[in-house]
Amino acid sequence: MHPTFNLPRTDDAVQFLTERAQAAHDDAHEHAESRQDRLARITAECLKLRRERLDGADLVAGMPPDTESNRALLHAAALAGDEAFGAVCFSFIADYMAGEAAIEAEEIVARLEGDAREDDRGPRVYRICGEDL
């Protein structure tokens, strides 16, 4: 005796599994988009706070390493005048601060995601953009 398959039920099961797989894929895609949005928003906020609190450490760390191309760029800007030299120096510092803000935002999002999964059972004190929360 061979089992008989109820074809409409089999088709329903296949459709159900397909829809479930599609929903899981959509959820993962939505999560990735929301993570990127959250990361971009936090990066922008960290960069804004860094620029508002511009300190000596950012100024010194933001200057580029002493390479031939950087020396040539700074030399050309210095010859062009104070305004051009200041603009080039600030572009180096702004690039540095943007990179630091992106790293800080990535750490914040990773901590927030860890708390959402309840992986981190330690005390919940966050250092967001230089402030304890």
N, CA, C and O atoms as a printed pandas DataFrame, in Angstrom:
     atom_number atom_name residue_name chain_id  residue_number  x_coord  y_coord  z_coord
0              1         N          MET        A               1    0.835   -1.161    0.000
1              2        CA          MET        A               1    0.000    0.000    0.000
2              3         C          MET        A               1    0.894    1.243    0.000
3              4         O          MET        A               1    1.753    1.391    0.868
4              5         N          HIS        A               2    0.695    2.107   -0.946
5              6        CA          HIS        A               2    1.464    3.325   -1.090
6              7         C          HIS        A               2    0.666    4.501   -0.545
7              8         O          HIS        A               2   -0.549    4.581   -0.723
8              9         N          PRO        A               3    1.374    5.422    0.130
9             10        CA          PRO        A               3    0.643    6.581    0.623
10            11         C          PRO        A               3    0.204    7.462   -0.545
11            12         O          PRO        A               3    0.905    7.610   -1.546
12            13         N          THR        A               4   -0.934    8.015   -0.382
13            14        CA          THR        A               4   -1.412    8.945   -1.402
14            15         C          THR        A               4   -1.213   10.358   -0.864
15            16         O          THR        A               4   -1.449   10.641    0.311
16            17         N          PHE        A               5   -0.788   11.204   -1.732
17            18        CA          PHE        A               5   -0.557   12.586   -1.336
18            19         C          PHE        A               5   -1.734   13.434   -1.749
19            20         O          PHE        A               5   -2.270   13.319   -2.851
20            21         N          ASN        A               6   -2.101   14.258   -0.854
21            22        CA          ASN        A               6   -3.135   15.222   -1.159
22            23         C          ASN        A               6   -2.424   16.422   -1.783
23            24         O          ASN        A               6   -1.849   17.236   -1.060
24            25         N          LEU        A               7   -2.452   16.545   -3.089
25            26        CA          LEU        A               7   -1.672   17.559   -3.790
26            27         C          LEU        A               7   -1.994   18.989   -3.360
27            28         O          LEU        A               7   -1.068   19.788   -3.218
28            29         N          PRO        A               8   -3.251   19.348   -3.148
29            30        CA          PRO        A               8   -3.483   20.724   -2.683
30            31         C          PRO        A               8   -2.809   21.007   -1.342
31            32         O          PRO        A               8   -2.310   22.110   -1.120
32            33         N          ARG        A               9   -2.792   20.019   -0.447
33            34        CA          ARG        A               9   -2.115   20.220    0.839
34            35         C          ARG        A               9   -0.614   20.363    0.645
35            36         O          ARG        A               9    0.017   21.193    1.300
36            37         N          THR        A              10   -0.037   19.571   -0.238
37            38        CA          THR        A              10    1.388   19.656   -0.510
38            39         C          THR        A              10    1.727   21.018   -1.096
39            40         O          THR        A              10    2.720   21.638   -0.714
40            41         N          ASP        A              11    0.898   21.479   -2.024
41            42        CA          ASP        A              11    1.128   22.806   -2.604
42            43         C          ASP        A              11    1.015   23.889   -1.541
43            44         O          ASP        A              11    1.784   24.851   -1.550
44            45         N          ASP        A              12    0.060   23.740   -0.626
45            46        CA          ASP        A              12   -0.080   24.714    0.458
46            47         C          ASP        A              12    1.154   24.709    1.358
47            48         O          ASP        A              12    1.607   25.766    1.799
48            49         N          ALA        A              13    1.688   23.541    1.627
49            50        CA          ALA        A              13    2.875   23.448    2.476
50            51         C          ALA        A              13    4.072   24.110    1.789
51            52         O          ALA        A              13    4.839   24.832    2.427
52            53         N          VAL        A              14    4.223   23.864    0.500
53            54        CA          VAL        A              14    5.323   24.476   -0.244
54            55         C          VAL        A              14    5.150   25.994   -0.256
55            56         O          VAL        A              14    6.120   26.730   -0.074
56            57         N          GLN        A              15    3.937   26.458   -0.467
57            58        CA          GLN        A              15    3.681   27.895   -0.477
58            59         C          GLN        A              15    3.960   28.488    0.900
59            60         O          GLN        A              15    4.541   29.567    1.012
60            61         N          PHE        A              16    3.542   27.776    1.948
61            62        CA          PHE        A              16    3.790   28.245    3.308
62            63         C          PHE        A              16    5.286   28.368    3.576
63            64         O          PHE        A              16    5.738   29.385    4.103
64            65         N          LEU        A              17    6.061   27.339    3.218
65            66        CA          LEU        A              17    7.503   27.366    3.448
66            67         C          LEU        A              17    8.170   28.461    2.610
67            68         O          LEU        A              17    9.100   29.122    3.073
68            69         N          THR        A              18    7.700   28.643    1.403
69            70        CA          THR        A              18    8.248   29.698    0.553
70            71         C          THR        A              18    7.971   31.069    1.144
71            72         O          THR        A              18    8.860   31.919    1.195
72            73         N          GLU        A              19    6.743   31.285    1.589
73            74        CA          GLU        A              19    6.384   32.573    2.202
74            75         C          GLU        A              19    7.173   32.814    3.482
75            76         O          GLU        A              19    7.592   33.938    3.758
76            77         N          ARG        A              20    7.372   31.757    4.260
77            78        CA          ARG        A              20    8.129   31.891    5.498
78            79         C          ARG        A              20    9.588   32.248    5.211
79            80         O          ARG        A              20   10.164   33.099    5.889
80            81         N          ALA        A              21   10.178   31.609    4.221
81            82        CA          ALA        A              21   11.557   31.922    3.845
82            83         C          ALA        A              21   11.654   33.353    3.315
83            84         O          ALA        A              21   12.611   34.065    3.616
84            85         N          GLN        A              22   10.667   33.770    2.529
85            86        CA          GLN        A              22   10.667   35.138    2.000
86            87         C          GLN        A              22   10.521   36.148    3.136
87            88         O          GLN        A              22   11.181   37.188    3.122
88            89         N          ALA        A              23    9.669   35.859    4.118
89            90        CA          ALA        A              23    9.487   36.757    5.259
90            91         C          ALA        A              23   10.780   36.870    6.067
91            92         O          ALA        A              23   11.143   37.960    6.510
92            93         N          ALA        A              24   11.471   35.750    6.259
93            94        CA          ALA        A              24   12.743   35.785    6.989
94            95         C          ALA        A              24   13.772   36.619    6.218
95            96         O          ALA        A              24   14.524   37.389    6.815
96            97         N          HIS        A              25   13.802   36.465    4.907
97            98        CA          HIS        A              25   14.718   37.251    4.078
98            99         C          HIS        A              25   14.365   38.735    4.158
99           100         O          HIS        A              25   15.253   39.577    4.292
100          101         N          ASP        A              26   13.087   39.055    4.077
101          102        CA          ASP        A              26   12.657   40.458    4.163
102          103         C          ASP        A              26   12.997   41.065    5.516
103          104         O          ASP        A              26   13.429   42.215    5.591
104          105         N          ASP        A              27   12.804   40.294    6.591
105          106        CA          ASP        A              27   13.140   40.790    7.930
106          107         C          ASP        A              27   14.638   41.071    8.051
107          108         O          ASP        A              27   15.042   42.089    8.612
108          109         N          ALA        A              28   15.452   40.166    7.522
109          110        CA          ALA        A              28   16.907   40.365    7.577
110          111         C          ALA        A              28   17.314   41.603    6.777
111          112         O          ALA        A              28   18.176   42.371    7.205
112          113         N          HIS        A              29   16.696   41.789    5.623
113          114        CA          HIS        A              29   17.003   42.957    4.789
114          115         C          HIS        A              29   16.557   44.240    5.485
115          116         O          HIS        A              29   17.272   45.243    5.464
116          117         N          GLU        A              30   15.392   44.207    6.092
117          118        CA          GLU        A              30   14.879   45.374    6.818
118          119         C          GLU        A              30   15.773   45.713    8.011
119          120         O          GLU        A              30   16.034   46.883    8.291
120          121         N          HIS        A              31   16.240   44.669    8.713
121          122        CA          HIS        A              31   17.129   44.880    9.854
122          123         C          HIS        A              31   18.442   45.516    9.402
123          124         O          HIS        A              31   18.957   46.423   10.056
124          125         N          ALA        A              32   18.978   45.036    8.285
125          126        CA          ALA        A              32   20.234   45.601    7.771
126          127         C          ALA        A              32   20.045   47.068    7.401
127          128         O          ALA        A              32   20.910   47.896    7.686
128          129         N          GLU        A              33   18.919   47.396    6.767
129          130        CA          GLU        A              33   18.660   48.798    6.408
130          131         C          GLU        A              33   18.493   49.656    7.648
131          132         O          GLU        A              33   19.023   50.766    7.716
132          133         N          SER        A              34   17.756   49.147    8.633
133          134        CA          SER        A              34   17.546   49.949    9.833
134          135         C          SER        A              34   18.861   50.115   10.601
135          136         O          SER        A              34   19.088   51.156   11.217
136          137         N          ARG        A              35   19.727   49.097   10.568
137          138        CA          ARG        A              35   21.032   49.211   11.228
138          139         C          ARG        A              35   21.873   50.275   10.536
139          140         O          ARG        A              35   22.534   51.076   11.196
140          141         N          GLN        A              36   21.848   50.282    9.209
141          142        CA          GLN        A              36   22.619   51.284    8.469
142          143         C          GLN        A              36   22.080   52.683    8.739
143          144         O          GLN        A              36   22.851   53.630    8.895
144          145         N          ASP        A              37   20.764   52.812    8.793
145          146        CA          ASP        A              37   20.169   54.116    9.100
146          147         C          ASP        A              37   20.559   54.570   10.499
147          148         O          ASP        A              37   20.923   55.727   10.710
148          149         N          ARG        A              38   20.478   53.645   11.453
149          150        CA          ARG        A              38   20.833   53.963   12.837
150          151         C          ARG        A              38   22.309   54.343   12.928
151          152         O          ARG        A              38   22.670   55.298   13.616
152          153         N          LEU        A              39   23.153   53.592   12.232
153          154        CA          LEU        A              39   24.588   53.871   12.238
154          155         C          LEU        A              39   24.873   55.245   11.631
155          156         O          LEU        A              39   25.689   55.997   12.164
156          157         N          ALA        A              40   24.217   55.577   10.534
157          158        CA          ALA        A              40   24.428   56.883    9.897
158          159         C          ALA        A              40   23.958   58.018   10.811
159          160         O          ALA        A              40   24.616   59.054   10.905
160          161         N          ARG        A              41   22.826   57.823   11.478
161          162        CA          ARG        A              41   22.293   58.853   12.363
162          163         C          ARG        A              41   23.216   59.074   13.556
163          164         O          ARG        A              41   23.485   60.218   13.925
164          165         N          ILE        A              42   23.703   57.998   14.160
165          166        CA          ILE        A              42   24.586   58.116   15.321
166          167         C          ILE        A              42   25.934   58.694   14.895
167          168         O          ILE        A              42   26.517   59.493   15.628
168          169         N          THR        A              43   26.435   58.305   13.728
169          170        CA          THR        A              43   27.698   58.864   13.231
170          171         C          THR        A              43   27.577   60.367   13.047
171          172         O          THR        A              43   28.470   61.118   13.439
172          173         N          ALA        A              44   26.480   60.805   12.455
173          174        CA          ALA        A              44   26.277   62.245   12.244
174          175         C          ALA        A              44   26.212   62.989   13.578
175          176         O          ALA        A              44   26.771   64.077   13.716
176          177         N          GLU        A              45   25.532   62.399   14.551
177          178        CA          GLU        A              45   25.418   63.040   15.871
178          179         C          GLU        A              45   26.780   63.099   16.570
179          180         O          GLU        A              45   27.124   64.119   17.168
180          181         N          CYS        A              46   27.548   62.020   16.497
181          182        CA          CYS        A              46   28.882   62.012   17.109
182          183         C          CYS        A              46   29.800   63.026   16.444
183          184         O          CYS        A              46   30.561   63.715   17.124
184          185         N          LEU        A              47   29.734   63.121   15.121
185          186        CA          LEU        A              47   30.565   64.089   14.414
186          187         C          LEU        A              47   30.163   65.516   14.788
187          188         O          LEU        A              47   31.021   66.381   14.965
188          189         N          LYS        A              48   28.876   65.754   14.907
189          190        CA          LYS        A              48   28.393   67.085   15.299
190          191         C          LYS        A              48   28.918   67.448   16.689
191          192         O          LYS        A              48   29.392   68.564   16.903
192          193         N          LEU        A              49   28.834   66.508   17.631
193          194        CA          LEU        A              49   29.327   66.771   18.983
194          195         C          LEU        A              49   30.838   66.970   19.006
195          196         O          LEU        A              49   31.342   67.814   19.748
196          197         N          ARG        A              50   31.565   66.195   18.195
197          198        CA          ARG        A              50   33.024   66.362   18.129
198          199         C          ARG        A              50   33.382   67.741   17.599
199          200         O          ARG        A              50   34.304   68.381   18.104
200          201         N          ARG        A              51   32.663   68.199   16.592
201          202        CA          ARG        A              51   32.953   69.522   16.031
202          203         C          ARG        A              51   32.612   70.632   17.019
203          204         O          ARG        A              51   33.305   71.648   17.082
204          205         N          GLU        A              52   31.534   70.434   17.797
205          206        CA          GLU        A              52   31.168   71.439   18.792
206          207         C          GLU        A              52   32.208   71.517   19.900
207          208         O          GLU        A              52   32.485   72.595   20.425
208          209         N          ARG        A              53   32.782   70.373   20.252
209          210        CA          ARG        A              53   33.770   70.321   21.337
210          211         C          ARG        A              53   35.175   70.121   20.794
211          212         O          ARG        A              53   35.954   69.364   21.373
212          213         N          LEU        A              54   35.507   70.766   19.720
213          214        CA          LEU        A              54   36.815   70.615   19.103
214          215         C          LEU        A              54   37.905   70.899   20.138
215          216         O          LEU        A              54   37.988   71.999   20.683
216          217         N          ASP        A              55   38.728   69.902   20.394
217          218        CA          ASP        A              55   39.783   70.078   21.395
218          219         C          ASP        A              55   41.152   69.834   20.770
219          220         O          ASP        A              55   41.270   69.462   19.602
220          221         N          GLY        A              56   42.164   70.051   21.569
221          222        CA          GLY        A              56   43.538   69.925   21.099
222          223         C          GLY        A              56   43.878   68.528   20.604
223          224         O          GLY        A              56   44.643   68.374   19.652
224          225         N          ALA        A              57   43.318   67.514   21.241
225          226        CA          ALA        A              57   43.619   66.142   20.829
226          227         C          ALA        A              57   43.139   65.895   19.401
227          228         O          ALA        A              57   43.844   65.266   18.612
228          229         N          ASP        A              58   41.949   66.382   19.062
229          230        CA          ASP        A              58   41.459   66.220   17.696
230          231         C          ASP        A              58   42.315   67.009   16.710
231          232         O          ASP        A              58   42.567   66.556   15.594
232          233         N          LEU        A              59   42.756   68.187   17.129
233          234        CA          LEU        A              59   43.572   69.013   16.235
234          235         C          LEU        A              59   44.907   68.354   15.944
235          236         O          LEU        A              59   45.354   68.328   14.797
236          237         N          VAL        A              60   45.546   67.823   16.978
237          238        CA          VAL        A              60   46.860   67.205   16.795
238          239         C          VAL        A              60   46.719   65.857   16.085
239          240         O          VAL        A              60   47.470   65.569   15.152
240          241         N          ALA        A              61   45.779   65.043   16.511
241          242        CA          ALA        A              61   45.617   63.717   15.905
242          243         C          ALA        A              61   45.098   63.813   14.473
243          244         O          ALA        A              61   45.331   62.916   13.663
244          245         N          GLY        A              62   44.403   64.891   14.168
245          246        CA          GLY        A              62   43.845   65.036   12.843
246          247         C          GLY        A              62   44.836   65.425   11.775
247          248         O          GLY        A              62   44.554   65.286   10.585
248          249         N          MET        A              63   45.996   65.914   12.183
249          250        CA          MET        A              63   46.999   66.267   11.179
250          251         C          MET        A              63   47.564   64.982   10.585
251          252         O          MET        A              63   47.796   64.006   11.300
252          253         N          PRO        A              64   47.781   64.989    9.280
253          254        CA          PRO        A              64   48.156   63.741    8.600
254          255         C          PRO        A              64   49.591   63.343    8.903
255          256         O          PRO        A              64   50.391   64.158    9.363
256          257         N          PRO        A              65   49.907   62.084    8.640
257          258        CA          PRO        A              65   51.294   61.660    8.801
258          259         C          PRO        A              65   52.181   62.424    7.814
259          260         O          PRO        A              65   51.716   62.908    6.782
260          261         N          ASP        A              66   53.436   62.516    8.150
261          262        CA          ASP        A              66   54.378   63.281    7.329
262          263         C          ASP        A              66   54.774   62.451    6.113
263          264         O          ASP        A              66   55.753   61.705    6.138
264          265         N          THR        A              67   53.992   62.600    5.057
265          266        CA          THR        A              67   54.308   61.911    3.798
266          267         C          THR        A              67   54.583   62.961    2.737
267          268         O          THR        A              67   54.261   64.136    2.908
268          269         N          GLU        A              68   55.168   62.532    1.665
269          270        CA          GLU        A              68   55.522   63.459    0.584
270          271         C          GLU        A              68   54.278   64.136    0.007
271          272         O          GLU        A              68   54.290   65.341   -0.244
272          273         N          SER        A              69   53.216   63.376   -0.202
273          274        CA          SER        A              69   52.007   63.974   -0.791
274          275         C          SER        A              69   51.364   64.977    0.160
275          276         O          SER        A              69   50.892   66.027   -0.274
276          277         N          ASN        A              70   51.342   64.664    1.445
277          278        CA          ASN        A              70   50.765   65.602    2.417
278          279         C          ASN        A              70   51.623   66.865    2.531
279          280         O          ASN        A              70   51.096   67.972    2.644
280          281         N          ARG        A              71   52.947   66.691    2.500
281          282        CA          ARG        A              71   53.827   67.856    2.548
282          283         C          ARG        A              71   53.615   68.751    1.339
283          284         O          ARG        A              71   53.589   69.976    1.457
284          285         N          ALA        A              72   53.463   68.127    0.171
285          286        CA          ALA        A              72   53.254   68.905   -1.050
286          287         C          ALA        A              72   51.925   69.656   -0.993
287          288         O          ALA        A              72   51.840   70.814   -1.400
288          289         N          LEU        A              73   50.899   68.994   -0.488
289          290        CA          LEU        A              73   49.587   69.633   -0.368
290          291         C          LEU        A              73   49.634   70.799    0.610
291          292         O          LEU        A              73   49.107   71.872    0.318
292          293         N          LEU        A              74   50.253   70.602    1.751
293          294        CA          LEU        A              74   50.366   71.676    2.740
294          295         C          LEU        A              74   51.238   72.818    2.222
295          296         O          LEU        A              74   50.941   73.988    2.463
296          297         N          HIS        A              75   52.300   72.482    1.521
297          298        CA          HIS        A              75   53.188   73.510    0.975
298          299         C          HIS        A              75   52.446   74.367   -0.054
299          300         O          HIS        A              75   52.541   75.594   -0.038
300          301         N          ALA        A              76   51.708   73.702   -0.946
301          302        CA          ALA        A              76   50.945   74.438   -1.963
302          303         C          ALA        A              76   49.895   75.320   -1.315
303          304         O          ALA        A              76   49.685   76.454   -1.746
304          305         N          ALA        A              77   49.228   74.811   -0.277
305          306        CA          ALA        A              77   48.211   75.598    0.421
306          307         C          ALA        A              77   48.839   76.785    1.138
307          308         O          ALA        A              77   48.263   77.873    1.157
308          309         N          ALA        A              78   50.018   76.584    1.729
309          310        CA          ALA        A              78   50.696   77.680    2.429
310          311         C          ALA        A              78   51.093   78.777    1.455
311          312         O          ALA        A              78   51.012   79.962    1.779
312          313         N          LEU        A              79   51.521   78.382    0.265
313          314        CA          LEU        A              79   51.872   79.371   -0.743
314          315         C          LEU        A              79   50.644   80.131   -1.250
315          316         O          LEU        A              79   50.744   81.291   -1.650
316          317         N          ALA        A              80   49.487   79.466   -1.229
317          318        CA          ALA        A              80   48.254   80.092   -1.708
318          319         C          ALA        A              80   47.716   81.116   -0.719
319          320         O          ALA        A              80   46.963   82.011   -1.103
320          321         N          GLY        A              81   48.093   80.993    0.547
321          322        CA          GLY        A              81   47.647   81.966    1.536
322          323         C          GLY        A              81   47.110   81.308    2.786
323          324         O          GLY        A              81   46.936   80.092    2.862
324          325         N          ASP        A              82   46.855   82.159    3.764
325          326        CA          ASP        A              82   46.394   81.658    5.061
326          327         C          ASP        A              82   45.060   80.929    4.963
327          328         O          ASP        A              82   44.859   79.895    5.600
328          329         N          GLU        A              83   44.166   81.467    4.174
329          330        CA          GLU        A              83   42.833   80.857    4.069
330          331         C          GLU        A              83   42.916   79.458    3.465
331          332         O          GLU        A              83   42.279   78.528    3.960
332          333         N          ALA        A              84   43.694   79.306    2.405
333          334        CA          ALA        A              84   43.849   77.996    1.771
334          335         C          ALA        A              84   44.545   77.018    2.710
335          336         O          ALA        A              84   44.157   75.853    2.800
336          337         N          PHE        A              85   45.577   77.497    3.410
337          338        CA          PHE        A              85   46.288   76.629    4.355
338          339         C          PHE        A              85   45.347   76.167    5.470
339          340         O          PHE        A              85   45.347   74.995    5.846
340          341         N          GLY        A              86   44.549   77.095    5.991
341          342        CA          GLY        A              86   43.585   76.736    7.031
342          343         C          GLY        A              86   42.543   75.744    6.534
343          344         O          GLY        A              86   42.153   74.826    7.256
344          345         N          ALA        A              87   42.095   75.936    5.295
345          346        CA          ALA        A              87   41.101   75.019    4.726
346          347         C          ALA        A              87   41.667   73.611    4.571
347          348         O          ALA        A              87   40.976   72.631    4.850
348          349         N          VAL        A              88   42.926   73.505    4.125
349          350        CA          VAL        A              88   43.546   72.184    3.967
350          351         C          VAL        A              88   43.734   71.532    5.333
351          352         O          VAL        A              88   43.441   70.349    5.504
352          353         N          CYS        A              89   44.219   72.294    6.297
353          354        CA          CYS        A              89   44.399   71.733    7.647
354          355         C          CYS        A              89   43.064   71.276    8.216
355          356         O          CYS        A              89   42.969   70.194    8.796
356          357         N          PHE        A              90   42.035   72.098    8.052
357          358        CA          PHE        A              90   40.736   71.706    8.598
358          359         C          PHE        A              90   40.168   70.498    7.859
359          360         O          PHE        A              90   39.466   69.688    8.466
360          361         N          SER        A              91   40.454   70.357    6.567
361          362        CA          SER        A              91   39.965   69.169    5.850
362          363         C          SER        A              91   40.610   67.903    6.405
363          364         O          SER        A              91   39.949   66.871    6.524
364          365         N          PHE        A              92   41.910   67.976    6.748
365          366        CA          PHE        A              92   42.569   66.828    7.378
366          367         C          PHE        A              92   41.905   66.504    8.716
367          368         O          PHE        A              92   41.623   65.342    9.007
368          369         N          ILE        A              93   41.660   67.522    9.518
369          370        CA          ILE        A              93   41.069   67.330   10.840
370          371         C          ILE        A              93   39.639   66.828   10.723
371          372         O          ILE        A              93   39.223   65.957   11.488
372          373         N          ALA        A              94   38.880   67.370    9.771
373          374        CA          ALA        A              94   37.486   66.934    9.585
374          375         C          ALA        A              94   37.433   65.475    9.149
375          376         O          ALA        A              94   36.564   64.731    9.606
376          377         N          ASP        A              95   38.340   65.050    8.278
377          378        CA          ASP        A              95   38.390   63.648    7.856
378          379         C          ASP        A              95   38.706   62.739    9.039
379          380         O          ASP        A              95   38.111   61.672    9.191
380          381         N          TYR        A              96   39.641   63.167    9.867
381          382        CA          TYR        A              96   39.992   62.395   11.056
382          383         C          TYR        A              96   38.787   62.270   11.992
383          384         O          TYR        A              96   38.475   61.178   12.469
384          385         N          MET        A              97   38.113   63.396   12.251
385          386        CA          MET        A              97   36.963   63.371   13.165
386          387         C          MET        A              97   35.821   62.528   12.603
387          388         O          MET        A              97   35.129   61.848   13.361
388          389         N          ALA        A              98   35.615   62.562   11.285
389          390        CA          ALA        A              98   34.567   61.736   10.672
390          391         C          ALA        A              98   34.883   60.250   10.848
391          392         O          ALA        A              98   33.990   59.450   11.128
392          393         N          GLY        A              99   36.141   59.888   10.686
393          394        CA          GLY        A              99   36.533   58.493   10.893
394          395         C          GLY        A              99   36.352   58.055   12.334
395          396         O          GLY        A              99   35.861   56.957   12.598
396          397         N          GLU        A             100   36.750   58.914   13.270
397          398        CA          GLU        A             100   36.581   58.591   14.690
398          399         C          GLU        A             100   35.104   58.497   15.066
399          400         O          GLU        A             100   34.720   57.632   15.852
400          401         N          ALA        A             101   34.276   59.377   14.512
401          402        CA          ALA        A             101   32.843   59.347   14.791
402          403         C          ALA        A             101   32.222   58.067   14.241
403          404         O          ALA        A             101   31.340   57.490   14.877
404          405         N          ALA        A             102   32.664   57.615   13.077
405          406        CA          ALA        A             102   32.146   56.377   12.501
406          407         C          ALA        A             102   32.522   55.173   13.360
407          408         O          ALA        A             102   31.705   54.274   13.560
408          409         N          ILE        A             103   33.745   55.152   13.864
409          410        CA          ILE        A             103   34.164   54.054   14.745
410          411         C          ILE        A             103   33.353   54.067   16.032
411          412         O          ILE        A             103   32.898   53.019   16.490
412          413         N          GLU        A             104   33.171   55.239   16.615
413          414        CA          GLU        A             104   32.401   55.359   17.846
414          415         C          GLU        A             104   30.949   54.939   17.628
415          416         O          GLU        A             104   30.363   54.275   18.483
416          417         N          ALA        A             105   30.366   55.318   16.499
417          418        CA          ALA        A             105   28.986   54.944   16.198
418          419         C          ALA        A             105   28.858   53.436   16.018
419          420         O          ALA        A             105   27.877   52.840   16.463
420          421         N          GLU        A             106   29.828   52.822   15.378
421          422        CA          GLU        A             106   29.810   51.365   15.193
422          423         C          GLU        A             106   29.840   50.658   16.548
423          424         O          GLU        A             106   29.134   49.670   16.749
424          425         N          GLU        A             107   30.655   51.161   17.474
425          426        CA          GLU        A             107   30.713   50.574   18.817
426          427         C          GLU        A             107   29.384   50.750   19.548
427          428         O          GLU        A             107   28.932   49.837   20.238
428          429         N          ILE        A             108   28.763   51.903   19.403
429          430        CA          ILE        A             108   27.479   52.165   20.070
430          431         C          ILE        A             108   26.407   51.234   19.535
431          432         O          ILE        A             108   25.657   50.640   20.309
432          433         N          VAL        A             109   26.329   51.101   18.207
433          434        CA          VAL        A             109   25.316   50.230   17.611
434          435         C          VAL        A             109   25.555   48.781   18.023
435          436         O          VAL        A             109   24.601   48.053   18.296
436          437         N          ALA        A             110   26.804   48.358   18.070
437          438        CA          ALA        A             110   27.103   46.984   18.496
438          439         C          ALA        A             110   26.657   46.761   19.930
439          440         O          ALA        A             110   26.109   45.706   20.252
440          441         N          ARG        A             111   26.889   47.754   20.808
441          442        CA          ARG        A             111   26.426   47.628   22.193
442          443         C          ARG        A             111   24.912   47.594   22.275
443          444         O          ARG        A             111   24.349   46.804   23.034
444          445         N          LEU        A             112   24.250   48.437   21.507
445          446        CA          LEU        A             112   22.791   48.454   21.523
446          447         C          LEU        A             112   22.214   47.134   21.020
447          448         O          LEU        A             112   21.238   46.627   21.573
448          449         N          GLU        A             113   22.809   46.587   19.985
449          450        CA          GLU        A             113   22.358   45.295   19.471
450          451         C          GLU        A             113   22.630   44.187   20.471
451          452         O          GLU        A             113   21.831   43.261   20.609
452          453         N          GLY        A             114   23.753   44.276   21.171
453          454        CA          GLY        A             114   24.057   43.280   22.202
454          455         C          GLY        A             114   23.039   43.315   23.323
455          456         O          GLY        A             114   22.640   42.270   23.838
456          457         N          ASP        A             115   22.611   44.521   23.708
457          458        CA          ASP        A             115   21.588   44.637   24.743
458          459         C          ASP        A             115   20.252   44.122   24.258
459          460         O          ASP        A             115   19.490   43.550   25.038
460          461         N          ALA        A             116   19.954   44.312   22.990
461          462        CA          ALA        A             116   18.691   43.824   22.453
462          463         C          ALA        A             116   18.651   42.306   22.498
463          464         O          ALA        A             116   17.585   41.719   22.681
464          465         N          ARG        A             117   19.800   41.668   22.333
465          466        CA          ARG        A             117   19.857   40.203   22.402
466          467         C          ARG        A             117   20.079   39.713   23.822
467          468         O          ARG        A             117   20.049   38.511   24.085
468          469         N          GLU        A             118   20.303   40.655   24.742
469          470        CA          GLU        A             118   20.557   40.341   26.150
470          471         C          GLU        A             118   21.834   39.517   26.315
471          472         O          GLU        A             118   21.947   38.715   27.242
472          473         N          ASP        A             119   22.798   39.720   25.403
473          474        CA          ASP        A             119   24.080   39.033   25.514
474          475         C          ASP        A             119   24.937   39.649   26.616
475          476         O          ASP        A             119   25.701   38.947   27.278
476          477         N          ASP        A             120   24.812   40.934   26.808
477          478        CA          ASP        A             120   25.618   41.652   27.780
478          479         C          ASP        A             120   24.822   41.791   29.070
479          480         O          ASP        A             120   23.837   42.528   29.121
480          481         N          ARG        A             121   25.243   41.093   30.098
481          482        CA          ARG        A             121   24.510   41.139   31.362
482          483         C          ARG        A             121   25.175   42.067   32.368
483          484         O          ARG        A             121   24.760   42.130   33.526
484          485         N          GLY        A             122   26.218   42.795   31.928
485          486        CA          GLY        A             122   26.938   43.707   32.812
486          487         C          GLY        A             122   26.172   44.996   33.041
487          488         O          GLY        A             122   25.053   45.157   32.554
488          489         N          PRO        A             123   26.772   45.906   33.776
489          490        CA          PRO        A             123   26.111   47.191   34.019
490          491         C          PRO        A             123   25.952   47.954   32.712
491          492         O          PRO        A             123   26.809   47.895   31.830
492          493         N          ARG        A             124   24.856   48.658   32.608
493          494        CA          ARG        A             124   24.550   49.370   31.367
494          495         C          ARG        A             124   24.874   50.848   31.518
495          496         O          ARG        A             124   23.996   51.675   31.768
496          497         N          VAL        A             125   26.137   51.155   31.361
497          498        CA          VAL        A             125   26.602   52.536   31.341
498          499         C          VAL        A             125   27.242   52.733   29.984
499          500         O          VAL        A             125   28.157   52.000   29.610
500          501         N          TYR        A             126   26.767   53.713   29.250
501          502        CA          TYR        A             126   27.258   53.937   27.903
502          503         C          TYR        A             126   28.041   55.231   27.835
503          504         O          TYR        A             126   27.725   56.214   28.505
504          505         N          ARG        A             127   29.054   55.202   27.021
505          506        CA          ARG        A             127   29.819   56.407   26.747
506          507         C          ARG        A             127   29.519   56.747   25.291
507          508         O          ARG        A             127   30.141   56.219   24.369
508          509         N          ILE        A             128   28.562   57.632   25.111
509          510        CA          ILE        A             128   28.109   57.998   23.765
510          511         C          ILE        A             128   28.623   59.399   23.475
511          512         O          ILE        A             128   28.282   60.364   24.160
512          513         N          CYS        A             129   29.440   59.483   22.455
513          514        CA          CYS        A             129   29.995   60.768   22.019
514          515         C          CYS        A             129   30.628   61.519   23.169
515          516         O          CYS        A             129   30.485   62.737   23.274
516          517         N          GLY        A             130   31.331   60.797   24.039
517          518        CA          GLY        A             130   32.055   61.450   25.123
518          519         C          GLY        A             130   31.249   61.708   26.366
519          520         O          GLY        A             130   31.778   62.278   27.320
520          521         N          GLU        A             131   29.971   61.310   26.404
521          522        CA          GLU        A             131   29.150   61.551   27.579
522          523         C          GLU        A             131   28.662   60.216   28.142
523          524         O          GLU        A             131   28.281   59.318   27.391
524          525         N          ASP        A             132   28.678   60.097   29.470
525          526        CA          ASP        A             132   28.144   58.902   30.115
526          527         C          ASP        A             132   26.631   59.017   30.170
527          528         O          ASP        A             132   26.088   60.051   30.561
528          529         N          LEU        A             133   25.958   57.950   29.777
529          530        CA          LEU        A             133   24.491   57.931   29.853
530          531         C          LEU        A             133   24.045   56.851   30.810
531          532         O          LEU        A             133   22.846   56.667   31.018
